[in-house]
Amino acid sequence: MQNKSESSSLSSSYIMTSILILFLLAIALGIYILLPNNSNTVTPEQNAIITQIIEETEEEEFTFPEFFSEVSLERLADESDTGLALYRQPLSRSAVEWFYFQICGDRDVAQAILVEADNNDIPLSLAFSLAHTESNYNTNAVNKNSNTTVDRGLFQLNSNSFPALSEADFFDPFVSSKYGMSHLKFCLNSAGNEVSALAMYNAGTGRVRSNKTPQTTLNYVGKIIAYQKILDQLFAEQVVAYFEPQISAGIAVAYTK
């Protein structure tokens, strides 16, 4: 017959096992939600909004449409990113790394994107959404374009735009992240907002500024924004919720970097 201490021990073990199972199920559910699906298809109405943003890039006064109010453009108003702030805090850094490792499924890919997004002050969810849309986090991805150039690697760097890179460089996640994030930073500085910057990353600065952005680029931008919104929501639920007291301090540290 079991004594009370043995019963208590078995009960505690059962509780801990149940918690672990629930935790793993939550992770699995989160990853399942992030898998590409038809819900990322951009509607004509959303395309019209994206087009409006791109066309008004050069205007001084600009009101962001409601479609983007909950996504990346809200960050531009207060000039902060919670993901970067928590990544730059020693106590919360590992939680951010854990979250994005679960998202992309590759530790090197997660580290490469985190480091270069941090170096270029790019919102983490934007950086990972771009990588997801470009290559689905596949470091060996290759796409041959109709103009005979080739896009390779995690951020699909173009062979014509980066002629100094070797074949191995294109498929190195750290090299791809370095140049991909640097180019996105250039686009952000040129465009002034994330939507137009993403269009420039895909179609080129000249085509966007001359209002010749192709439909495929509008669809591309819409997919990134839709995926980014999902990432932001999951990050808020699985990481931010556990570090609420540090958020303000984290943002302060982000600006003293």
C-alpha positions as CSV (number, residue, x, y, z in Angstrom):
1,M,0.0,0.0,0.0
2,Q,1.4,3.4,-1.0
3,N,2.0,6.0,1.7
4,K,1.1,9.7,1.4
5,S,4.5,10.9,0.2
6,E,4.5,8.3,-2.7
7,S,0.9,9.4,-3.7
8,S,1.9,13.0,-3.6
9,S,4.9,12.3,-5.7
10,L,2.9,10.4,-8.3
11,S,0.3,13.2,-8.4
12,S,3.0,15.9,-8.9
13,S,4.6,13.8,-11.7
14,Y,1.2,13.5,-13.4
15,I,0.5,17.2,-13.2
16,M,4.0,18.1,-14.6
17,T,3.5,15.6,-17.5
18,S,0.1,17.0,-18.3
19,I,1.5,20.6,-18.3
20,L,4.3,19.5,-20.7
21,I,1.9,17.8,-23.0
22,L,-0.3,20.9,-23.1
23,F,2.7,23.1,-23.7
24,L,3.9,20.9,-26.7
25,L,0.4,20.9,-28.1
26,A,0.3,24.7,-28.0
27,I,3.6,24.9,-29.9
28,A,2.3,22.4,-32.5
29,L,-0.8,24.4,-32.9
30,G,1.1,27.6,-33.3
31,I,3.3,26.1,-36.0
32,Y,0.3,24.6,-37.8
33,I,-1.4,28.1,-37.9
34,L,1.8,29.5,-39.5
35,L,1.8,27.0,-42.4
36,P,1.0,28.6,-45.7
37,N,-2.6,28.4,-46.7
38,N,-5.2,30.0,-49.0
39,S,-6.1,32.6,-46.3
40,N,-3.0,34.5,-47.3
41,T,-4.5,35.2,-50.7
42,V,-4.7,39.0,-51.3
43,T,-8.2,40.3,-52.1
44,P,-8.8,43.0,-54.7
45,E,-9.6,45.4,-51.9
46,Q,-6.3,44.8,-50.1
47,N,-4.5,45.2,-53.4
48,A,-6.1,48.5,-53.9
49,I,-4.9,49.6,-50.5
50,I,-1.4,48.4,-51.1
51,T,-1.3,50.3,-54.4
52,Q,-2.5,53.4,-52.7
53,I,0.3,53.3,-50.2
54,I,2.9,52.7,-52.8
55,E,1.6,55.6,-55.0
56,E,1.6,58.0,-52.1
57,T,5.1,57.1,-50.8
58,E,6.5,60.5,-51.9
59,E,3.7,62.6,-50.3
60,E,4.5,64.4,-47.0
61,E,1.0,63.9,-45.5
62,F,-0.3,60.4,-45.6
63,T,-3.1,58.6,-43.7
64,F,-2.6,54.8,-43.4
65,P,-5.6,52.7,-44.4
66,E,-7.4,50.7,-41.7
67,F,-6.3,47.4,-43.2
68,F,-2.8,48.0,-41.9
69,S,-3.6,49.7,-38.6
70,E,-3.0,46.5,-36.6
71,V,0.1,45.4,-38.5
72,S,3.5,46.9,-39.2
73,L,2.5,50.5,-39.9
74,E,1.4,50.9,-36.3
75,R,5.0,50.4,-35.3
76,L,6.1,53.3,-37.5
77,A,4.0,55.7,-35.4
78,D,5.8,55.0,-32.1
79,E,9.1,54.0,-33.7
80,S,9.5,50.9,-31.6
81,D,9.5,47.1,-32.0
82,T,8.7,44.9,-29.0
83,G,10.5,41.9,-30.6
84,L,13.7,43.8,-30.9
85,A,13.4,45.3,-27.5
86,L,13.0,41.8,-25.9
87,Y,15.7,40.3,-28.0
88,R,18.1,43.0,-26.7
89,Q,17.3,42.2,-23.1
90,P,19.4,39.4,-21.5
91,L,16.5,38.0,-19.5
92,S,14.1,37.7,-22.5
93,R,16.6,37.1,-25.3
94,S,16.4,33.3,-25.1
95,A,12.6,33.3,-25.2
96,V,12.7,35.3,-28.4
97,E,15.3,32.9,-29.9
98,W,13.2,29.9,-28.8
99,F,10.0,31.4,-30.5
100,Y,11.6,32.0,-33.8
101,F,13.5,28.7,-33.8
102,Q,10.1,27.0,-33.5
103,I,8.7,29.1,-36.3
104,C,11.4,28.4,-38.9
105,G,12.6,25.0,-37.6
106,D,16.3,25.7,-38.1
107,R,18.5,27.1,-35.4
108,D,21.1,28.6,-37.8
109,V,18.4,30.3,-39.9
110,A,16.8,31.7,-36.8
111,Q,20.1,33.1,-35.4
112,A,21.1,34.5,-38.7
113,I,17.9,36.5,-39.2
114,L,17.8,37.6,-35.6
115,V,21.4,38.9,-35.6
116,E,21.0,40.9,-38.9
117,A,17.6,42.2,-38.1
118,D,19.0,43.5,-34.9
119,N,22.0,45.0,-36.6
120,N,19.7,46.9,-39.1
121,D,16.9,47.8,-36.6
122,I,14.4,45.8,-38.6
123,P,11.3,44.5,-36.8
124,L,11.7,40.8,-36.2
125,S,8.3,39.8,-37.5
126,L,9.0,41.7,-40.7
127,A,12.4,40.0,-41.2
128,F,11.0,36.5,-40.7
129,S,7.9,37.2,-42.8
130,L,10.1,38.3,-45.7
131,A,12.3,35.1,-45.4
132,H,9.1,33.0,-45.2
133,T,7.7,34.5,-48.4
134,E,11.0,34.5,-50.3
135,S,12.1,31.0,-49.5
136,N,9.9,29.4,-46.9
137,Y,13.1,29.4,-44.7
138,N,14.8,27.1,-47.2
139,T,18.5,28.1,-47.5
140,N,18.9,26.1,-50.7
141,A,16.0,27.7,-52.6
142,V,16.6,28.7,-56.2
143,N,14.4,30.6,-58.6
144,K,15.4,31.3,-62.3
145,N,14.0,34.5,-63.6
146,S,12.8,35.2,-67.2
147,N,15.7,37.7,-67.6
148,T,18.2,34.9,-67.1
149,T,19.2,36.1,-63.6
150,V,18.9,33.7,-60.6
151,D,17.6,34.3,-57.1
152,R,19.2,32.1,-54.4
153,G,19.1,31.3,-50.8
154,L,17.1,32.4,-47.7
155,F,16.4,35.9,-48.9
156,Q,16.6,35.1,-52.6
157,L,19.5,37.3,-53.4
158,N,19.7,38.1,-57.1
159,S,22.8,37.0,-59.0
160,N,22.9,40.3,-60.9
161,S,22.4,42.5,-57.8
162,F,25.1,40.7,-55.8
163,P,27.8,39.7,-58.4
164,A,30.6,39.6,-55.8
165,L,29.0,36.7,-53.8
166,S,30.2,33.2,-54.5
167,E,27.8,30.2,-55.1
168,A,28.4,29.1,-51.5
169,D,27.7,32.6,-50.1
170,F,24.2,32.7,-51.6
171,F,23.3,29.5,-49.7
172,D,24.9,30.5,-46.4
173,P,22.0,31.8,-44.1
174,F,24.3,34.2,-42.3
175,V,25.6,35.8,-45.6
176,S,22.1,35.8,-47.1
177,S,20.7,37.5,-44.0
178,K,23.4,40.0,-43.9
179,Y,22.8,41.2,-47.5
180,G,19.1,40.6,-47.4
181,M,18.6,42.7,-44.3
182,S,21.0,45.4,-45.5
183,H,19.0,45.7,-48.7
184,L,15.7,45.8,-46.9
185,K,17.1,48.6,-44.7
186,F,18.0,50.5,-47.8
187,C,14.5,50.0,-49.1
188,L,12.9,51.2,-45.8
189,N,15.1,54.3,-45.8
190,S,14.2,55.0,-49.4
191,A,10.4,54.3,-49.1
192,G,9.6,55.6,-45.7
193,N,7.1,52.8,-44.9
194,E,7.2,49.0,-44.8
195,V,4.7,48.4,-47.6
196,S,6.5,50.4,-50.2
197,A,9.9,49.0,-49.0
198,L,8.7,45.4,-49.5
199,A,7.5,46.4,-53.0
200,M,11.0,47.8,-53.7
201,Y,12.7,44.7,-52.4
202,N,10.7,42.6,-54.9
203,A,10.3,44.8,-58.0
204,G,13.1,47.3,-57.6
205,T,13.2,50.9,-56.5
206,G,12.8,52.4,-60.0
207,R,9.6,50.5,-60.9
208,V,7.9,51.3,-57.6
209,R,8.8,55.0,-57.7
210,S,7.6,55.3,-61.3
211,N,4.2,53.6,-60.3
212,K,5.0,50.6,-62.4
213,T,4.6,48.0,-59.6
214,P,3.4,44.7,-61.1
215,Q,0.4,42.8,-59.8
216,T,2.7,39.9,-58.7
217,T,4.5,42.4,-56.4
218,L,1.2,43.5,-54.8
219,N,0.3,39.9,-54.1
220,Y,3.8,39.4,-52.7
221,V,3.5,42.3,-50.3
222,G,0.1,41.2,-49.2
223,K,1.3,37.7,-48.3
224,I,4.1,39.2,-46.2
225,I,1.8,41.5,-44.3
226,A,-0.7,38.7,-43.7
227,Y,2.0,36.4,-42.4
228,Q,3.5,39.2,-40.3
229,K,0.2,39.8,-38.6
230,I,0.0,36.1,-37.6
231,L,3.6,36.2,-36.2
232,D,2.9,39.4,-34.2
233,Q,-0.2,37.8,-32.7
234,L,1.6,34.5,-31.7
235,F,4.6,36.4,-30.4
236,A,2.3,38.5,-28.2
237,E,0.6,35.4,-26.8
238,Q,3.7,33.2,-26.3
239,V,6.4,35.7,-25.5
240,V,5.3,39.2,-24.7
241,A,2.7,38.0,-22.2
242,Y,5.4,36.7,-20.0
243,F,7.6,39.8,-20.1
244,E,5.0,42.6,-19.7
245,P,7.0,44.4,-16.9
246,Q,10.1,44.5,-19.1
247,I,8.6,46.0,-22.3
248,S,9.1,49.6,-21.5
249,A,12.6,49.1,-20.3
250,G,13.4,47.0,-23.3
251,I,12.3,49.6,-25.7
252,A,14.6,52.1,-23.9
253,V,17.5,49.8,-24.3
254,A,16.7,49.4,-28.0
255,Y,17.3,53.1,-28.5
256,T,20.6,53.3,-26.6
257,K,22.1,50.6,-28.8
